[in-house]
Amino acid sequence: MTLQETMRSMGDAAREAARRMATVSTRRKNSALRAMAAAVDTRRDLIKTANELDLKAGRQAGLVPAMLDRLALTDERIDGIIRGLREVADLPDPVGRCISRRRRPNGLIILKQRVPIGVIAIIYESRPNVTADAAALCLKTGNAVILRGGREAIQSNQAIAEALAIGAAEAGLPEQVVQLVRTTDREAVRELVQMDDRIDLVIPRGGESLIRTVVELARVPVIKHYKGICHIFVDESADPDMALPIVENAKCQRPGVCNAVETLLVHAGIAAAFLPRLAELAQRRGIEIRADEAAHAIVPAFKPATEDDWSAEYLDMILAVRVVDDVGEAIDHINTYGSHHSDAIITRDEGAARLFGREIDSAAVYVNASTRFTDGGEFGMGAEMGISTDKLHARGPMGLEELTTYKYVVQGTGQVRS
């Protein structure tokens, strides 16, 4: 069988599984998720053995330590996979929920109800836990899923997928509700994202190059975010004792994630007092500051920024700093250079907070809080599929509700249109 035939066969099987999943009860879906968790636990040693093969191959291939760390499956991380499956089982099921109900003058009752999307393809890199996370979220929402992980985690992904299949079978779910692409051939991605007659949605999870490749190839709708260029604006009225810990958390807790702050904007009225304290924080935490002329004049130790710094996603202990005259200039900067991900204002001025919240064009806007909260778990969604900076269908953390669509069910008593 050719690669194209293999991928189309998987798509046909997923389409059939999705039709059957649309009517599966919440109880059975939850039972399957708990059985999957038990199967992962039972097959823990097999999963760890497979992961060691991936780690060995990764070391031979020269993967950097950070990549090897993302790839590794310790007992603690396997416990996290198990816990995640059980947590999704405990979440409310959005499928079938009535979004709205309207009664028309002619007596028609129009119901708007949540339904599964259908067949979802997830294309991801390095982290084998995504195999379980994606499968759990798609299963809970009545979708069939085709998973295509990175070549560096192929053995781990297969071992996890086999455990998930055992759990699904125990609950009597369709065999192909969760499928894993077992080839590392990159042409499999092209075939997958062009099957618009079989796949309803593609979600890429990984670096910018992966996401751009998927978008360029796809004929199927794609939900994505390219970068996380997140900002914090310290307003003139801000309490510096509040602002500095927020900046420290947003930059330092996990600098390599998409909701870490990359650019700090400081109001000119507070800059002379605030920036020396920022310099102390930077020295203590090992942050490299790249500053505009105004900030550099206040703290000469700051490295001069270039135009490229305003649109840089460092994913590192580097922070671009710019002094602005007012909240309007901060808004203009963010809407010009930002990635529409997560942006924050630190202020005691309610008017400035309202203006910032209204005019910043981002998926998540914060007032007096760290951008690091843009996360499905922190938003109370349980697990998430990723962060979307798109504007259609889903925006921000993608939990269960974002993996559904809706349909109208119209109830009548014999009405005809005149």
C-alpha positions as CSV (number, residue, x, y, z in Angstrom):
1,M,0.0,0.0,0.0
2,T,1.4,3.4,-0.9
3,L,1.8,6.2,1.6
4,Q,-1.2,8.1,0.0
5,E,-3.3,5.0,0.2
6,T,-2.3,4.4,3.8
7,M,-3.2,7.9,4.9
8,R,-6.5,7.9,3.0
9,S,-7.4,4.6,4.6
10,M,-6.7,6.1,8.0
11,G,-8.9,9.0,7.1
12,D,-11.8,6.7,6.0
13,A,-11.5,4.8,9.3
14,A,-11.4,8.0,11.3
15,R,-14.5,9.3,9.5
16,E,-16.4,6.2,10.3
17,A,-15.3,6.3,13.9
18,A,-16.3,9.9,14.2
19,R,-19.8,9.1,13.0
20,R,-20.1,6.5,15.7
21,M,-18.5,8.7,18.4
22,A,-21.1,11.4,17.8
23,T,-23.7,9.3,19.7
24,V,-21.5,7.8,22.4
25,S,-22.7,8.6,25.9
26,T,-20.7,10.7,28.3
27,R,-20.6,7.8,30.7
28,R,-18.9,5.5,28.1
29,K,-16.4,8.2,27.1
30,N,-15.5,8.7,30.7
31,S,-15.2,5.0,31.2
32,A,-12.8,4.8,28.2
33,L,-10.6,7.6,29.5
34,R,-10.3,5.9,32.9
35,A,-9.5,2.6,31.2
36,M,-6.9,4.4,29.1
37,A,-5.3,5.8,32.3
38,A,-5.2,2.3,33.8
39,A,-3.6,0.8,30.6
40,V,-0.9,3.5,30.6
41,D,-0.2,2.6,34.2
42,T,-0.1,-1.1,33.5
43,R,2.2,-0.7,30.5
44,R,4.4,1.8,32.2
45,D,7.6,-0.3,31.9
46,L,6.9,-0.8,28.1
47,I,6.5,2.9,27.7
48,K,9.7,3.7,29.5
49,T,11.6,1.1,27.5
50,A,10.3,2.7,24.3
51,N,11.2,6.1,25.5
52,E,14.8,4.9,26.2
53,L,15.1,3.9,22.6
54,D,14.0,7.4,21.6
55,L,16.4,9.1,24.0
56,K,19.3,6.9,22.8
57,A,18.6,7.8,19.2
58,G,18.2,11.4,20.2
59,R,21.6,11.5,21.8
60,Q,23.2,9.8,18.8
61,A,21.5,12.4,16.6
62,G,22.9,15.2,18.7
63,L,19.7,16.6,20.1
64,V,20.3,19.4,22.5
65,P,19.7,18.8,26.3
66,A,16.5,20.9,26.3
67,M,15.1,18.7,23.5
68,L,16.1,15.5,25.3
69,D,14.4,16.8,28.4
70,R,11.2,17.5,26.6
71,L,11.4,14.0,25.1
72,A,12.1,12.1,28.4
73,L,9.3,10.2,30.2
74,T,10.1,9.8,33.8
75,D,7.8,8.0,36.3
76,E,6.6,11.5,37.4
77,R,5.7,12.4,33.8
78,I,3.9,9.2,33.2
79,D,2.0,9.8,36.4
80,G,1.1,13.2,34.9
81,I,-0.2,11.5,31.8
82,I,-2.4,9.2,33.9
83,R,-3.6,12.1,36.0
84,G,-4.4,14.1,32.9
85,L,-6.6,11.3,31.4
86,R,-8.5,11.0,34.7
87,E,-8.9,14.7,35.0
88,V,-10.4,15.0,31.5
89,A,-12.9,12.2,32.4
90,D,-14.0,14.3,35.4
91,L,-14.6,17.5,33.3
92,P,-18.1,18.3,32.1
93,D,-18.9,17.1,28.6
94,P,-19.8,19.9,26.2
95,V,-21.4,17.7,23.6
96,G,-25.1,18.1,23.4
97,R,-25.2,21.2,25.5
98,C,-27.8,23.8,24.5
99,I,-26.1,27.1,23.7
100,S,-29.3,28.9,23.1
101,R,-33.1,28.4,22.6
102,R,-35.4,30.7,20.7
103,R,-39.1,30.5,20.0
104,R,-40.2,32.2,16.8
105,P,-43.6,33.9,16.4
106,N,-44.7,31.0,14.1
107,G,-44.1,28.6,17.0
108,L,-40.8,27.1,15.7
109,I,-38.3,26.4,18.5
110,I,-34.7,26.9,17.4
111,L,-32.1,25.1,19.5
112,K,-28.3,25.8,19.1
113,Q,-26.4,22.7,20.3
114,R,-22.8,21.8,20.8
115,V,-21.6,18.9,18.6
116,P,-18.3,17.2,17.8
117,I,-16.2,18.7,15.0
118,G,-15.6,15.2,13.4
119,V,-12.1,14.2,12.5
120,I,-9.2,16.2,13.9
121,A,-5.5,15.8,12.9
122,I,-2.9,16.8,15.5
123,I,0.7,17.3,14.3
124,Y,3.2,17.8,17.0
125,E,6.9,17.7,18.0
126,S,9.0,16.0,20.7
127,R,6.7,15.9,23.7
128,P,5.2,12.3,23.8
129,N,2.7,13.3,26.5
130,V,0.8,15.2,23.7
131,T,-0.2,11.8,22.4
132,A,-2.3,11.2,25.4
133,D,-3.5,14.8,26.0
134,A,-4.7,15.2,22.4
135,A,-6.4,11.8,22.4
136,A,-8.2,12.5,25.7
137,L,-9.5,15.8,24.7
138,C,-10.7,14.6,21.3
139,L,-12.3,11.5,22.7
140,K,-14.2,13.4,25.4
141,T,-15.6,15.7,22.7
142,G,-16.7,12.9,20.5
143,N,-14.1,13.4,17.8
144,A,-11.9,10.9,16.1
145,V,-8.2,11.9,16.0
146,I,-5.3,11.2,13.8
147,L,-2.0,11.9,15.6
148,R,1.3,12.6,13.9
149,G,4.2,13.1,16.3
150,G,7.8,13.9,15.6
151,R,10.3,11.3,14.5
152,E,12.3,11.9,17.7
153,A,9.5,10.4,19.8
154,I,8.2,7.7,17.4
155,Q,8.8,4.7,19.8
156,S,7.3,6.5,22.8
157,N,4.3,7.7,20.9
158,Q,3.6,4.2,19.6
159,A,3.8,2.7,23.1
160,I,1.4,5.3,24.5
161,A,-1.0,5.0,21.6
162,E,-1.1,1.2,22.1
163,A,-2.0,1.6,25.7
164,L,-4.7,4.1,24.7
165,A,-6.1,1.7,22.2
166,I,-6.4,-1.0,24.8
167,G,-8.4,1.3,27.1
168,A,-10.7,2.4,24.3
169,A,-11.4,-1.2,23.3
170,E,-12.2,-2.1,26.8
171,A,-14.9,0.5,26.8
172,G,-16.3,-0.6,23.5
173,L,-15.4,2.5,21.5
174,P,-14.6,2.3,17.8
175,E,-11.2,0.9,17.2
176,Q,-10.0,3.8,15.0
177,V,-11.2,6.6,17.3
178,V,-7.5,7.3,18.1
179,Q,-4.9,6.5,15.3
180,L,-1.2,7.3,15.2
181,V,0.7,7.8,12.0
182,R,3.5,5.3,12.3
183,T,5.7,6.6,9.6
184,T,8.3,9.4,10.0
185,D,8.1,10.2,6.3
186,R,7.4,14.0,6.0
187,E,5.1,13.3,3.0
188,A,2.6,11.9,5.5
189,V,2.1,15.4,6.8
190,R,1.4,16.7,3.3
191,E,-1.1,13.9,2.6
192,L,-2.8,14.3,6.0
193,V,-3.4,18.1,5.8
194,Q,-4.7,17.9,2.2
195,M,-7.4,15.4,2.9
196,D,-10.2,17.9,3.1
197,D,-12.7,15.2,2.3
198,R,-11.7,13.2,5.4
199,I,-10.2,15.7,7.9
200,D,-12.3,18.5,9.4
201,L,-9.6,20.4,11.4
202,V,-5.8,20.4,11.7
203,I,-4.0,21.6,14.9
204,P,-0.2,21.9,14.7
205,R,1.7,22.0,18.0
206,G,5.4,22.9,17.9
207,G,7.8,25.5,16.6
208,E,7.1,28.3,14.2
209,S,8.7,26.4,11.3
210,L,6.4,23.4,11.8
211,I,3.3,25.5,12.0
212,R,4.1,27.6,8.9
213,T,4.8,24.4,7.0
214,V,1.4,22.9,7.9
215,V,-0.4,26.2,7.0
216,E,1.4,26.4,3.6
217,L,0.5,22.8,2.8
218,A,-3.0,22.5,4.2
219,R,-6.3,22.4,2.4
220,V,-8.0,21.7,5.7
221,P,-8.8,24.5,8.2
222,V,-5.8,25.0,10.6
223,I,-5.9,26.5,14.2
224,K,-2.6,27.9,15.2
225,H,-0.3,30.4,16.7
226,Y,3.1,31.3,15.2
227,K,4.7,33.2,18.0
228,G,4.2,34.3,21.6
229,I,5.5,37.9,21.6
230,C,3.9,38.9,24.9
231,H,4.1,42.3,26.5
232,I,3.8,43.9,29.9
233,F,3.1,47.7,30.1
234,V,4.0,49.3,33.5
235,D,1.7,52.4,33.7
236,E,2.6,55.6,35.5
237,S,0.2,54.8,38.3
238,A,1.6,51.2,38.7
239,D,2.7,50.0,42.1
240,P,6.4,49.0,41.5
241,D,6.2,46.5,44.3
242,M,3.5,44.7,42.3
243,A,5.0,45.3,38.9
244,L,8.4,43.8,39.5
245,P,7.3,40.4,40.8
246,I,4.9,40.2,37.9
247,V,7.6,40.9,35.4
248,E,10.0,38.5,37.1
249,N,7.3,35.7,37.0
250,A,6.4,36.3,33.4
251,K,10.0,36.3,32.2
252,C,11.8,33.9,34.5
253,Q,9.4,31.1,35.6
254,R,9.6,29.4,32.2
255,P,11.3,31.6,29.7
256,G,11.0,29.1,26.9
257,V,7.2,29.0,26.7
258,C,4.8,31.0,24.5
259,N,3.2,33.0,27.3
260,A,6.5,34.3,28.8
261,V,6.9,38.1,28.4
262,E,9.3,39.2,25.7
263,T,8.9,43.0,25.7
264,L,8.4,45.4,28.7
265,L,7.0,48.8,28.1
266,V,7.4,51.4,30.8
267,H,5.6,54.8,31.1
268,A,8.0,57.7,30.9
269,G,6.6,59.2,34.1
270,I,7.8,56.2,36.2
271,A,10.9,55.1,34.1
272,A,13.6,56.9,36.1
273,A,12.5,55.3,39.3
274,F,11.4,51.9,37.9
275,L,14.2,51.0,35.5
276,P,17.1,51.0,38.1
277,R,15.0,48.5,40.1
278,L,14.5,46.4,37.0
279,A,18.3,46.5,36.4
280,E,18.7,45.0,39.9
281,L,16.2,42.3,39.2
282,A,17.9,41.6,35.8
283,Q,21.3,41.2,37.5
284,R,19.9,39.0,40.2
285,R,18.1,36.7,37.8
286,G,20.5,36.8,34.8
287,I,18.2,38.6,32.4
288,E,19.8,40.4,29.4
289,I,18.0,43.7,28.9
290,R,17.9,45.2,25.4
291,A,16.7,48.8,25.7
292,D,15.6,51.7,23.6
293,E,17.5,55.0,23.8
294,A,15.4,56.4,26.6
295,A,15.8,53.3,28.8
296,H,19.5,53.1,27.9
297,A,20.0,56.7,29.0
298,I,18.6,55.9,32.4
299,V,20.5,52.6,32.8
300,P,23.6,52.7,30.6
301,A,24.4,49.0,31.5
302,F,21.4,47.9,29.4
303,K,22.3,46.6,25.9
304,P,21.0,48.9,23.1
305,A,18.0,47.4,21.3
306,T,17.6,47.1,17.5
307,E,14.4,47.3,15.5
308,D,14.4,43.4,15.3
309,D,14.1,43.2,19.1
310,W,10.5,44.5,19.1
311,S,9.3,41.6,17.1
312,A,11.6,38.9,18.7
313,E,10.3,35.8,20.5
314,Y,13.5,35.1,22.5
315,L,12.2,32.1,24.5
316,D,15.2,32.8,26.7
317,M,16.3,35.1,29.5
318,I,16.3,38.2,27.3
319,L,13.9,41.1,27.7
320,A,13.3,44.0,25.3
321,V,12.5,47.3,27.2
322,R,11.1,50.5,25.7
323,V,9.9,53.7,27.4
324,V,6.5,55.1,26.1
325,D,4.8,58.4,26.8
326,D,1.3,57.0,27.6
327,V,-1.1,54.1,27.5
328,G,-2.0,55.0,23.9
329,E,1.6,54.6,22.7
330,A,1.9,51.3,24.6
331,I,-1.3,50.0,22.8
332,D,0.0,51.1,19.4
333,H,3.4,49.3,20.1
334,I,1.7,46.1,21.2
335,N,-0.8,46.0,18.3
336,T,2.1,46.7,15.8
337,Y,4.7,44.3,17.1
338,G,2.8,41.8,19.1
339,S,1.5,38.3,18.1
340,H,-2.0,38.7,19.5
341,H,-1.2,36.1,22.2
342,S,-1.1,37.6,25.8
343,D,-0.5,41.1,26.9
344,A,-0.7,42.8,30.3
345,I,-1.0,46.3,31.9
346,I,0.1,47.0,35.5
347,T,-1.8,50.0,36.7
348,R,-4.0,51.6,39.5
349,D,-5.8,53.7,36.9
350,E,-9.2,52.1,36.1
351,G,-9.6,54.2,33.0
352,A,-6.2,53.1,31.6
353,A,-7.1,49.5,32.4
354,R,-10.4,49.7,30.6
355,L,-8.7,51.4,27.5
356,F,-6.0,48.7,27.4
357,G,-8.5,45.9,27.7
358,R,-10.7,47.3,25.0
359,E,-8.1,48.2,22.4
360,I,-5.4,45.5,22.7
361,D,-6.1,42.9,20.0
362,S,-4.9,39.8,21.7
363,A,-6.4,36.4,22.7
364,A,-5.8,37.2,26.4
365,V,-5.5,40.6,28.1
366,Y,-4.4,40.9,31.7
367,V,-4.7,43.7,34.3
368,N,-2.3,43.5,37.1
369,A,-1.4,39.8,36.5
370,S,1.3,37.7,34.8
371,T,0.9,36.6,31.2
372,R,1.9,33.1,32.4
373,F,-1.7,32.4,33.2
374,T,-2.6,31.8,29.6
375,D,-3.1,28.1,30.0
376,G,-6.0,25.7,29.9
377,G,-5.4,24.4,33.4
378,E,-5.0,27.9,34.8
379,F,-8.2,29.0,33.1
380,G,-10.1,26.1,34.7
381,M,-10.4,24.1,31.4
382,G,-8.5,21.1,32.6
383,A,-6.1,20.0,29.8
384,E,-5.7,22.1,26.6
385,M,-4.9,21.4,23.0
386,G,-2.8,24.6,22.7
387,I,-3.2,28.4,22.4
388,S,-4.8,29.8,19.4
389,T,-4.2,33.4,18.2
390,D,-6.7,33.0,15.4
391,K,-10.0,34.9,15.5
392,L,-12.3,32.3,13.9
393,H,-13.8,29.4,15.9
394,A,-11.3,29.4,18.7
395,R,-9.0,31.9,20.4
396,G,-6.8,31.6,23.4
397,P,-6.4,28.3,25.4
398,M,-8.2,25.5,23.6
399,G,-10.1,23.2,26.0
400,L,-13.0,20.8,25.4
401,E,-15.5,23.5,24.3
402,E,-13.1,24.7,21.6
403,L,-13.0,21.2,20.1
404,T,-16.7,21.3,19.4
405,T,-18.8,23.2,16.9
406,Y,-22.6,23.6,16.9
407,K,-25.6,22.9,14.8
408,Y,-29.2,24.1,14.9
409,V,-32.0,21.8,15.7
410,V,-35.4,23.3,14.7
411,Q,-38.5,21.8,16.2
412,G,-41.9,22.5,14.6
413,T,-45.5,21.4,14.6
414,G,-46.1,21.4,10.9
415,Q,-45.0,24.9,10.0
416,V,-44.4,25.8,6.3
417,R,-42.8,29.0,5.0
418,S,-45.2,31.4,3.2
